Amino acid sequence: MTHEVNLATIGRLLGVIDAVSVCPGNFLFREGDDAAALYIVRSGVLQIVGDGVIYETVAAGGVVGELAIADEGKRSASVLASTHAELWAVDTPGFLALVKADPEFALTIMRVMTRRLRTMNLRYRMAVHNDQFEPHRPPSRSP
């Protein structure tokens, strides 16, 4: 659980962000919902879940809901509050304003998405190979 989004940068750009609170045990959103925003966790702990599986635990500085904002699709997983959570909601126009004002923000979101995709790819391979999968390593080069 690392701080993925620079909270100081976001603080300077609060004009494009709304505050949201979620109580423990409540869903921020559910798989299949329409997407209105991505969320940056200010405090608390959330779990990204689907089909009874916890995909990831997200804490302060983490981001949820970015995929559906990026591709204008439905939510691909549900997000459940493990503790009381305070978040910043960034709608699509706000997201575009943040990207324009701070390109590092866009790169951070791409890194979050890439890390999650790599994790899901590894989980899939492990499931297909009955947990006996070893990540592919390129052949070593002889000197």
N, C-alpha and C positions, 0 to 999 in steps of 0.2 A: 504494500500500500504506500505508494509514493505520491508526493505532491506533483501532479502532472501539469496543472495550470498555475501560472504565477498569479497568486491572489492579489498582490499589490497592483499588477497591471490591470486586472479586472476591476479592482476598486476605483481606479482612475476613470474607467469607462462605464460607470454605473448608470449613465443615462440610457443605455440600451438593455438594461437588465431589470427584472422584477424579482423580488424576494418571495420564497415559498418555504413553508414549514410542513414537515411530515411527521406524524406521531409513530412511535414504535408499533409494528404490526400492520401498518397501513401501506398500501401500494401507492407509489408515486404515479406509476402507470402500469398497464397490463399489456402483455403480448397481444398484438392485433389492433391495439388502439391507434387512432390517428395521431400524428405527431404535431404538437404545437410549439415545442421548444426542446432544446438540449438543456441539461442542468449541470451546474458546477457546484460541488459539495463544499459548503462553507464550514459546516461542523456536522458531527454525527457519523453514523455508519449505515450504508445501504448494501443490499445484496442484489446482484443481477441474477435472476432465476428463470428457469424454464423446465417444464416436464419433471418437476421435483428435484432438479439438479441446481446447485449453486454454481454459477459460472465464475463469478468474481465477487469479491468484497471490496467496496469502494469507500474511502474515507475523505477527509478534508483535502481539497485540491484536486480530487478526482472528478471525472466527467461521466455522465450517463445520458443516453438518448441521442448521441451524436449521429448514429447511423441513419436514423429515420429523418433527421434534419438534412443530412448530406444528400440522401437519394430521394427525399420527399415520399418515402414509403410508410408502411405501417410499422409499429413497434415490433421488433424481432424477439424480444424477451420482456419479462416483467421486472420491475424494480421495487423491492420491498425494504422498508425502513427497519433496521435492526435496533436502532436507538432513535431518539428524537433527532431529526436532521433539519438543518437550515441550508437552503440551496438558493442559488441564483438561477432563474429561468432566462434563457436567451432564445428568443424567437428567431425565425429565419431572417427578417430584416436586421435584427440585432446581431446575429451571427455574421452576416455580410459586412456590417459596420465594424465589428471587431476584427475580422480578417483584413479589411482595408486599413484600419488604424494600426494594427499590430500583426504583420505577417508571421511572426513567431507563434502567435496564437493558432493560426491555421496549421502550421507545422506540428504543433503540439497535438492538435486534434487528429491529424493524420497518423502521428506516432501511436496514439491511443488505439485508433482503429486497426493499425497494422499489428500491434502487439496482441490485440484480442483475436484477430484473424489467425495469427501464427499459433496462438494457444489452442484455438478451436481445431486447427489443422492437426496439431499434435494429438489432441484428444481423439479425433476421428481415427487417425492412424493407429493409435494404441487400441482403440475398440475393435478395429478391423483385424488387427494382429493379436488379439486376445492378450493385451498388456505385455507382449513380448517384443514390442517395437523399439528399435534403437534409432534415433535420428540419423538421417543420411549425412554422412561426412564425405566431402570430396576426397578423392584419392590423394595421398601425399606425393609431393614431387620429389624426385631424387635430385640430389645436388649436382 
